[in-house]
Amino acid sequence: MLNVKEYKGGSFINENISVDEVFTPEEFTDEHYMMADMAEKFMMKEVMPALEKIEAQQFDQTVRLLKKAGELGLLGVDVPEQYGGLDLDKVSSCIISEKVALGRSFGITFGGQVGIGSLPIVFFGTNEQKEAYLPYIVTGEKIGAYALTEPTSGTDALAAKTSARLSDCGKYYILNGEKQWITNSAFADFFIVFAKVDGQQFTAFIVERDYEGVSIGPEEKKMGLKGSSTCSLILDNVKVPVNNVLGDIGKGHVIAFNILNIGRHKISATALGMSKRAIELSVKYAKERKQFGRSLSEFRLIQNKIADMAIKTYVNESMIYRTAGAIEKGLEEGKGDIAKTIAEYAVECSVNKVFSTEALDFIVDEAVQIHGGYGYMSEYEVEALYRDARIYRIFEGTNEINRMLIASTLLRKYKDQLSEMIESRKIEEDLLLHESIPLGDEKQHLYRAKSLFLLIANIVQKQYIEKEKEQELLACLADMAIEIYAIESALLRTEKAMAQNGVDKEEQKKNYVQVYVQETIQQLLGRSLNVLPYLKDDEQLLKIVYQNIEKSNQSLVDIITIKRKIAEKIIRNEKYVV
């Protein structure tokens, strides 16, 4: 049981969250460290030596390694003990996703097995379905895949054309249609397939590979993740037993969207692991490579890049494990109601997904740049990381659709409370601005950022009836929400660490936060200015934005010196450290 208080999903946008309400990596238990160590050793000793074969699509190696992971218990972290799993907390699940990212394509294969390929059964299956599949999933004897996307319906999943009709005998559903881009499809034993019963009721089914009428298309030729299997799934009058309906008829969207939410969270942890790997490779290369008689790591612009990479990684790490802790606490308080809990933190899952995948793209790009021409050569790992990273902004719903989900969910959740929230914050602000505490300036920036979000959200709520047509405004609100969650997560983690260990012992964390807050607040205020001309009656808002700009300029920190200190510690340790 995690030692944190529960807080409501999405409440970060208005509430003043306390350090007692967030879980941080500094609170990992012995069990967490044990799982991290086990996963890392498995990757280094078993997967990395076989990576060349995996990338060449020798899928017998992939299947062998999945079974090896099953022997270690790594495939059963999210599966209840009664079905052979470990049933560990969501923090452990995140840790393993992060560590397995080291294997690039194998990380996606592994993620497909422990995530979208099996969690639909874990969360929504009947006892009979769980008994039939889960004990074999945790050993790797059965490999799962998730079939949602179709050639004409990607983001708009509910527009699926795959059909299902009840047979005349009433014992089967007859499925017809095609799914595409199915991870693990070349060697999957079963598929979680979504189809419309009688053309209307969106429903999930468990479809086994050896059912008559099931066929698999050829491997797709991809930009990256070349060692993972990605094929189409063709269903031609496939007879699926009625007992293989997953969940209720017509409730497939509940499964699809909740699994996508948890998938977004897991993808974020995978992106974090890839980011740390890119930093490690870049720092080691920069120390070894010499130009003009000096190591690259001695040049200030290279140090600046390394610092920027580490700052984003610290913030990302803070967000991901905060969310893992929140989901776990929600499950404890909600007596294990997984669907309700995941839905509660859907905004946070989307926020993490957008931030982590865009941070990853930035980091691998800088990694290639630090490597120079060698970074473009396939002999160097960063070349593959650069290609592999690109799909993450598309996986589990594009970042654009996730931005729309973030903004629309928050507007819907607080539609009748925005004006009241704004007024209450005006009273609180006078008290907050007179506090003299460590990171006090950063906390004030955060407070004002939340107030600014609420002001813009209130204008959008009142002025635009068809909000879905105002995508630029929704994207602005989403980006502000992402930045607020990012700032707050890193700030609370740092504040918690300083309270426990003292300010002097947490200089690196403090440095990360001060730089990130200053740079991000400037971006957030600039974003606000960009939408002002489009908004009506914005005179009051314009005044507030300029007041925020003035206040932010009164508490500037020396970013150049701080980044040099950050880079110095990273270079000395040859990896990301806090």
Rosetta blueprint (number, residue, H / E / L):
1 M L
2 L L
3 N L
4 V L
5 K L
6 E L
7 Y L
8 K L
9 G L
10 G L
11 S H
12 F H
13 I H
14 N L
15 E L
16 N L
17 I L
18 S L
19 V H
20 D H
21 E H
22 V L
23 F L
24 T L
25 P H
26 E H
27 E H
28 F L
29 T L
30 D H
31 E H
32 H H
33 Y H
34 M H
35 M H
36 A H
37 D H
38 M H
39 A H
40 E H
41 K H
42 F H
43 M H
44 M H
45 K H
46 E H
47 V H
48 M H
49 P H
50 A H
51 L H
52 E H
53 K H
54 I H
55 E H
56 A L
57 Q L
58 Q L
59 F H
60 D H
61 Q H
62 T H
63 V H
64 R H
65 L H
66 L H
67 K H
68 K H
69 A H
70 G H
71 E H
72 L H
73 G L
74 L H
75 L H
76 G H
77 V L
78 D L
79 V L
80 P L
81 E H
82 Q H
83 Y H
84 G L
85 G L
86 L L
87 D L
88 L L
89 D L
90 K H
91 V H
92 S H
93 S H
94 C H
95 I H
96 I H
97 S H
98 E H
99 K H
100 V H
101 A H
102 L H
103 G H
104 R L
105 S H
106 F H
107 G H
108 I H
109 T H
110 F H
111 G H
112 G H
113 Q H
114 V H
115 G L
116 I L
117 G L
118 S L
119 L H
120 P H
121 I H
122 V H
123 F H
124 F H
125 G L
126 T L
127 N H
128 E H
129 Q H
130 K H
131 E H
132 A H
133 Y H
134 L H
135 P H
136 Y H
137 I H
138 V L
139 T L
140 G L
141 E L
142 K L
143 I L
144 G E
145 A E
146 Y E
147 A E
148 L L
149 T L
150 E E
151 P L
152 T L
153 S E
154 G L
155 T L
156 D L
157 A H
158 L H
159 A H
160 A L
161 K L
162 T L
163 S E
164 A E
165 R E
166 L E
167 S L
168 D L
169 C L
170 G L
171 K L
172 Y E
173 Y E
174 I E
175 L E
176 N E
177 G E
178 E E
179 K E
180 Q E
181 W E
182 I E
183 T E
184 N L
185 S L
186 A L
187 F L
188 A L
189 D L
190 F E
191 F E
192 I E
193 V E
194 F E
195 A E
196 K E
197 V E
198 D L
199 G L
200 Q L
201 Q E
202 F E
203 T E
204 A E
205 F E
206 I E
207 V E
208 E E
209 R L
210 D L
211 Y L
212 E L
213 G L
214 V E
215 S E
216 I E
217 G L
218 P L
219 E L
220 E L
221 K L
222 K L
223 M L
224 G L
225 L L
226 K L
227 G L
228 S L
229 S L
230 T E
231 C E
232 S E
233 L E
234 I E
235 L E
236 D E
237 N E
238 V E
239 K E
240 V E
241 P E
242 V H
243 N H
244 N H
245 V E
246 L E
247 G L
248 D L
249 I L
250 G L
251 K L
252 G H
253 H H
254 V H
255 I H
256 A H
257 F H
258 N H
259 I H
260 L H
261 N H
262 I H
263 G H
264 R H
265 H H
266 K H
267 I H
268 S H
269 A H
270 T H
271 A H
272 L H
273 G H
274 M H
275 S H
276 K H
277 R H
278 A H
279 I H
280 E H
281 L H
282 S H
283 V H
284 K H
285 Y H
286 A H
287 K H
288 E H
289 R L
290 K E
291 Q E
292 F L
293 G L
294 R E
295 S E
296 L H
297 S H
298 E H
299 F L
300 R H
301 L H
302 I H
303 Q H
304 N H
305 K H
306 I H
307 A H
308 D H
309 M H
310 A H
311 I H
312 K H
313 T H
314 Y H
315 V H
316 N H
317 E H
318 S H
319 M H
320 I H
321 Y H
322 R H
323 T H
324 A H
325 G H
326 A H
327 I H
328 E H
329 K H
330 G H
331 L H
332 E H
333 E H
334 G L
335 K L
336 G L
337 D L
338 I H
339 A H
340 K H
341 T H
342 I H
343 A H
344 E H
345 Y L
346 A H
347 V H
348 E H
349 C H
350 S H
351 V H
352 N H
353 K H
354 V H
355 F H
356 S H
357 T H
358 E H
359 A H
360 L H
361 D H
362 F H
363 I H
364 V H
365 D H
366 E H
367 A H
368 V H
369 Q H
370 I H
371 H H
372 G H
373 G H
374 Y H
375 G H
376 Y H
377 M L
378 S L
379 E L
380 Y L
381 E H
382 V H
383 E H
384 A H
385 L H
386 Y H
387 R H
388 D H
389 A H
390 R H
391 I H
392 Y H
393 R H
394 I L
395 F L
396 E L
397 G L
398 T L
399 N H
400 E H
401 I H
402 N H
403 R H
404 M H
405 L H
406 I H
407 A H
408 S H
409 T H
410 L H
411 L H
412 R H
413 K H
414 Y L
415 K L
416 D L
417 Q L
418 L H
419 S H
420 E H
421 M H
422 I H
423 E H
424 S H
425 R H
426 K H
427 I H
428 E H
429 E H
430 D H
431 L H
432 L H
433 L L
434 H L
435 E L
436 S L
437 I L
438 P L
439 L L
440 G H
441 D H
442 E H
443 K H
444 Q H
445 H H
446 L H
447 Y H
448 R H
449 A H
450 K H
451 S H
452 L H
453 F H
454 L H
455 L H
456 I H
457 A H
458 N H
459 I H
460 V H
461 Q H
462 K H
463 Q H
464 Y L
465 I L
466 E L
467 K H
468 E H
469 K H
470 E L
471 Q H
472 E H
473 L H
474 L H
475 A H
476 C H
477 L H
478 A H
479 D H
480 M H
481 A H
482 I H
483 E H
484 I H
485 Y H
486 A H
487 I H
488 E H
489 S H
490 A H
491 L H
492 L H
493 R H
494 T H
495 E H
496 K H
497 A H
498 M H
499 A H
500 Q H
501 N H
502 G L
503 V L
504 D H
505 K H
506 E H
507 E H
508 Q H
509 K H
510 K H
511 N H
512 Y H
513 V H
514 Q H
515 V H
516 Y H
517 V H
518 Q H
519 E H
520 T H
521 I H
522 Q H
523 Q H
524 L H
525 L H
526 G H
527 R H
528 S H
529 L H
530 N H
531 V H
532 L L
533 P L
534 Y L
535 L L
536 K L
537 D L
538 D L
539 E H
540 Q H
541 L H
542 L H
543 K H
544 I H
545 V H
546 Y H
547 Q H
548 N H
549 I H
550 E H
551 K H
552 S H
553 N H
554 Q L
555 S L
556 L L
557 V L
558 D L
559 I H
560 I H
561 T H
562 I H
563 K H
564 R H
565 K H
566 I H
567 A H
568 E H
569 K H
570 I H
571 I H
572 R H
573 N H
574 E L
575 K L
576 Y L
577 V L
578 V L
